[in-house]
Amino acid sequence: MGMKKKLNNEFVQQLKGSKRRFKAVIPVLRDAEGNLIDGYHRLASDPDWFGVILSWVKTDQDRALLKIACNFIRRNVPAKEKTDMLAELAKATGWKAKEISYQTGIPYSTVMKYLPDEFKDEGMQQLALRRRAEVKQPSKPKVDTRVYKPKETWEQRKAVMAPPVSKMDESVFLALNQRGVYPEAQKQVCIKYVVPDLWFELPDRALAVFLDGPVHEGREERDMANRELLAKRGVEVLEISYKAPTKEETETIVEKVMAALHERGLKF
């Protein structure tokens, strides 16, 4: 099940020597059906290597996440194997790059480096296709008449690629999850980059929630203009201010969000 594993014979021999000296320390892992998930080299070195069956690993999503946890994050694996593991997870879940980064803890830039283009976020898909098309264009001896704009700083580019997530955003998102409420986090909407902190698809409209903390000070006019764009497109906007990402503030914000959802006919 899953991708075919290419074995490293040198590593297999090393495992044989290690087992003779230290016995079998790390078990082979199998899913609830007995399918091998982690330990191909260990079994190749000794077919009787002891193993563990993980009863909670039942779906393609479970298996893909476990492979990443055991290999991608734990040890250095070849680039192609990283690409295969991320592609397998994307196929099993339908997740794009940003969600894969959030769910696995792998940095967004690393996910974007190894994830196949068809699973990247829509804007980055188009960028990748455009860059490949530019490379294929034959060079022409023309005079360059383009007007160059100042080069973006890395901080500016990083802000576009992966909108920052504040401690309060994360705290409120997880607290809502514990109550059975699952909004989308950092959803990008509109032609401009407008990224609500929480996004709810309601029966008759969408609700965008913005958590305005200290980081928003000094950019109120820009935020107001962006939120007006959402309102013009029929999106309801809820703005909640806070002073610091404390437990008390988190609970206050969660109560306000839950009250807003109840007012709009949603029960949890």
VOZABA-789757 format. One line per 3 residues: number of its first residue (from 1); their letters; for each residue x, y, z of C-alpha. Coordinates in pm, 1 decimal. Layout:
<recs>
NUM = A = X Y Z  ... .
</recs>
This chain:
<recs>
1 = MGM = 0.0 0.0 0.0  133.4 352.3 -81.5  455.3 429.0 -260.7 .
4 = KKK = 709.0 154.9 -334.6  1009.9 178.5 -107.4  1358.6 176.6 -262.3 .
7 = LNN = 1596.9 21.2 -14.1  1945.4 144.9 71.1  2157.7 -171.7 91.9 .
10 = EFV = 2432.4 0.3 290.9  2178.7 108.7 552.3  2037.4 -245.5 567.7 .
13 = QQL = 2384.5 -382.6 646.7  2431.5 -118.5 914.6  2102.3 -223.7 1074.4 .
16 = KGS = 2214.7 -587.3 1080.9  2527.3 -491.3 1271.2  2333.5 -262.9 1503.0 .
19 = KRR = 2083.3 -537.7 1587.7  2362.3 -783.7 1671.4  2509.9 -528.2 1912.7 .
22 = FKA = 2203.7 -358.1 2062.2  1912.1 -587.6 1968.7  1600.1 -444.6 1801.6 .
25 = VIP = 1527.3 -104.6 1958.4  1288.8 76.3 1724.0  983.8 -132.1 1621.1 .
28 = VLR = 836.2 -180.9 1277.4  503.3 4.7 1250.6  191.5 -135.5 1083.1 .
31 = DAE = -159.4 3.4 1042.2  -478.9 -152.0 1178.6  -493.3 -391.9 881.2 .
34 = GNL = -131.9 -502.8 920.4  4.2 -300.3 627.0  366.9 -191.9 672.9 .
37 = IDG = 401.4 183.7 730.8  751.8 228.7 873.3  1044.1 -14.5 897.0 .
40 = YHR = 1120.1 -135.9 543.4  1495.9 -134.6 605.1  1456.9 -301.5 944.9 .
43 = LAS = 1256.6 -588.9 793.6  1505.1 -620.8 507.7  1784.2 -665.5 763.7 .
46 = DPD = 1579.6 -914.9 969.4  1234.6 -1047.2 864.2  1164.8 -1128.9 1231.2 .
49 = WFG = 1221.6 -772.1 1352.6  959.8 -701.2 1619.5  672.2 -469.8 1530.1 .
52 = VIL = 374.1 -278.2 1660.5  23.2 -254.2 1513.9  -128.8 93.3 1550.0 .
55 = SWV = -504.5 37.5 1572.7  -584.0 405.9 1514.9  -414.1 409.2 1172.6 .
58 = KTD = -706.6 310.4 949.9  -737.9 557.2 660.0  -513.6 676.5 377.4 .
61 = QDR = -488.6 1008.8 561.1  -370.3 835.7 882.0  -110.3 634.7 690.6 .
64 = ALL = 19.3 936.1 496.6  52.9 1148.1 812.5  234.3 867.4 997.7 .
67 = KIA = 482.8 820.4 712.6  565.6 1189.2 722.4  605.2 1185.5 1101.3 .
70 = CNF = 836.1 881.0 1088.9  1045.9 985.6 791.3  1013.1 1341.4 660.7 .
73 = IRR = 1045.2 1504.3 1002.7  1254.4 1242.2 1187.3  1537.6 1177.8 940.9 .
76 = NVP = 1697.8 1305.2 621.8  1534.2 1137.8 321.5  1592.5 1191.3 -53.5 .
79 = AKE = 1407.7 1478.4 -222.1  1199.9 1244.2 -438.6  1083.1 1049.6 -133.9 .
82 = KTD = 977.0 1373.5 33.7  783.2 1468.0 -279.7  616.8 1125.0 -291.6 .
85 = MLA = 512.6 1141.8 74.5  365.9 1491.7 42.5  185.2 1397.4 -278.6 .
88 = ELA = 40.3 1088.3 -109.5  -87.6 1300.7 178.6  -236.6 1559.6 -60.0 .
91 = KAT = -417.2 1288.0 -259.1  -554.5 1126.3 56.8  -681.0 1450.5 212.6 .
94 = GWK = -734.0 1704.0 -66.1  -516.2 1946.4 132.1  -314.2 2218.7 -36.7 .
97 = AKE = 30.3 2339.1 69.8  -82.9 2576.2 346.4  -306.2 2315.4 512.9 .
100 = ISY = -35.9 2047.0 486.2  209.0 2281.8 658.8  -45.6 2353.7 936.6 .
103 = QTG = -140.0 1988.9 993.0  213.2 1841.0 984.6  420.9 2123.0 1132.5 .
106 = IPY = 653.0 2123.1 829.4  753.3 2482.0 734.4  542.9 2622.4 449.2 .
109 = STV = 855.9 2697.4 242.6  966.0 2332.7 273.3  623.5 2204.7 169.5 .
112 = MKY = 627.0 2437.8 -132.0  975.2 2315.3 -227.2  884.9 1944.9 -244.9 .
115 = LPD = 507.4 1937.0 -310.1  409.8 1875.1 -677.1  264.8 2184.0 -846.6 .
118 = EFK = -87.7 2040.4 -880.8  -124.6 2032.7 -502.6  7.7 2381.8 -431.0 .
121 = DEG = -217.8 2672.6 -337.5  -391.9 2812.6 -644.8  -192.0 3135.1 -668.5 .
124 = MQQ = 137.5 2946.8 -638.0  25.9 2695.7 -902.7  -19.7 2979.3 -1149.8 .
127 = LAL = 315.5 3129.1 -1054.5  494.1 2795.9 -1108.7  328.1 2747.2 -1449.6 .
130 = RRR = 416.7 3102.4 -1553.7  780.7 3054.8 -1452.8  808.1 2730.0 -1645.9 .
133 = AEV = 654.2 2896.5 -1951.2  905.1 3180.8 -1926.0  1194.1 2933.7 -1917.4 .
136 = KQP = 1070.1 2762.1 -2233.8  1043.7 3086.6 -2430.7  1334.0 3120.9 -2681.2 .
139 = SKP = 1563.4 3410.6 -2609.9  1536.6 3703.9 -2850.9  1803.7 3969.5 -2910.6 .
142 = KVD = 1579.8 4260.7 -2818.4  1658.7 4576.1 -2635.6  1522.6 4557.6 -2283.8 .
145 = TRV = 1273.5 4844.6 -2249.9  1106.9 4726.3 -1932.6  1065.6 4962.1 -1641.3 .
148 = YKP = 1202.6 4793.6 -1333.1  1027.4 4828.6 -1002.7  1215.8 4812.2 -672.4 .
151 = KET = 1286.0 4450.3 -583.4  1066.2 4306.2 -309.7  1232.9 4236.9 19.4 .
154 = WEQ = 1220.7 3882.0 154.2  990.8 3998.0 433.6  742.0 4137.4 178.8 .
157 = RKA = 750.3 3820.3 -29.3  719.4 3596.8 275.5  412.3 3792.8 388.8 .
160 = VMA = 244.8 3721.1 52.9  340.3 3353.4 45.3  243.2 3271.5 402.8 .
163 = PPV = 30.4 3527.7 593.6  150.0 3550.3 954.7  -48.4 3367.0 1218.7 .
166 = SKM = -52.7 3538.2 1557.7  -58.7 3350.1 1888.8  -415.0 3473.2 1944.2 .
169 = DES = -527.7 3348.8 1599.6  -392.9 3002.8 1677.9  -528.2 3000.3 2034.5 .
172 = VFL = -883.1 3095.6 1929.3  -878.6 2850.5 1636.6  -783.5 2558.8 1864.1 .
175 = ALN = -1031.7 2663.0 2134.6  -1314.4 2666.2 1877.7  -1206.8 2322.1 1751.9 .
178 = QRG = -1244.0 2189.6 2106.3  -1607.4 2305.6 2098.3  -1675.1 2129.5 1769.2 .
181 = VYP = -1646.6 2445.2 1556.2  -1412.0 2422.7 1257.5  -1357.9 2749.4 1065.6 .
184 = EAQ = -1102.5 2791.1 790.0  -789.2 2966.5 911.9  -611.6 3245.0 720.9 .
187 = KQV = -841.3 3219.1 417.3  -731.7 3441.6 130.2  -1018.5 3610.4 -54.8 .
190 = CIK = -1076.7 3894.2 -305.5  -840.3 4015.2 -577.1  -622.4 4186.4 -317.7 .
193 = YVV = -473.9 3985.1 -35.3  -748.5 3994.0 225.8  -691.7 3726.5 488.5 .
196 = PDL = -954.2 3691.5 765.4  -826.5 3519.4 1077.9  -1132.6 3290.7 1085.1 .
199 = WFE = -1374.9 3206.8 803.0  -1717.5 3043.9 836.3  -1932.8 2927.1 543.8 .
202 = LPD = -2288.0 2992.9 666.7  -2602.0 2863.7 490.1  -2679.2 3196.2 320.3 .
205 = RAL = -2348.6 3384.2 336.3  -1993.7 3379.3 468.5  -1871.6 3526.1 796.8 .
208 = AVF = -1517.4 3666.7 816.2  -1374.3 3720.1 1164.7  -1078.6 3953.8 1224.6 .
211 = LDG = -889.2 3944.7 1554.3  -734.7 4290.0 1598.8  -447.3 4289.1 1844.6 .
214 = PVH = -141.6 4509.9 1891.7  -1.4 4408.7 1552.1  -289.2 4592.5 1379.8 .
217 = EGR = -203.1 4928.0 1533.9  -99.7 5179.8 1269.8  -265.4 4998.6 979.1 .
220 = EER = -630.1 5052.0 1064.0  -708.2 5238.1 737.8  -566.1 4960.9 522.8 .
223 = DMA = -752.5 4693.5 719.9  -1078.3 4889.9 693.6  -1040.5 4921.2 314.3 .
226 = NRE = -975.3 4547.0 278.1  -1274.6 4458.0 490.6  -1495.4 4688.5 287.0 .
229 = LLA = -1398.1 4479.9 -15.2  -1536.6 4174.2 160.1  -1859.1 4351.5 256.1 .
232 = KRG = -1915.7 4459.1 -106.7  -1898.8 4092.6 -204.2  -2169.7 3995.4 43.9 .
235 = VEV = -1937.7 3870.7 317.4  -2034.9 3959.0 673.7  -1743.7 4099.1 874.5 .
238 = LEI = -1696.9 4060.2 1250.9  -1413.0 4256.8 1415.4  -1294.8 4163.5 1766.1 .
241 = SYK = -1021.8 4358.9 1944.5  -789.1 4229.8 2214.8  -488.0 4360.6 2405.4 .
244 = APT = -272.8 4050.2 2453.4  -289.9 3676.2 2367.5  -387.5 3562.9 2717.0 .
247 = KEE = -608.9 3273.0 2819.2  -876.0 3513.5 2945.0  -877.3 3713.2 2620.3 .
250 = TET = -896.3 3387.7 2421.2  -1202.8 3274.5 2616.2  -1369.3 3614.3 2567.4 .
253 = IVE = -1311.4 3600.9 2191.6  -1437.5 3242.2 2166.6  -1757.9 3338.9 2349.7 .
256 = KVM = -1812.9 3631.5 2110.3  -1759.3 3406.9 1806.5  -1993.1 3139.5 1944.0 .
259 = AAL = -2258.3 3405.3 2019.3  -2229.8 3538.7 1664.3  -2276.1 3189.1 1521.7 .
262 = HER = -2576.7 3121.7 1746.4  -2734.8 3452.0 1636.1  -2704.4 3331.2 1277.6 .
265 = GLK = -2883.9 3004.4 1349.3  -2588.3 2769.0 1397.9  -2601.1 2535.8 1698.1 .
268 = F = -2308.9 2335.5 1838.6 .
</recs>
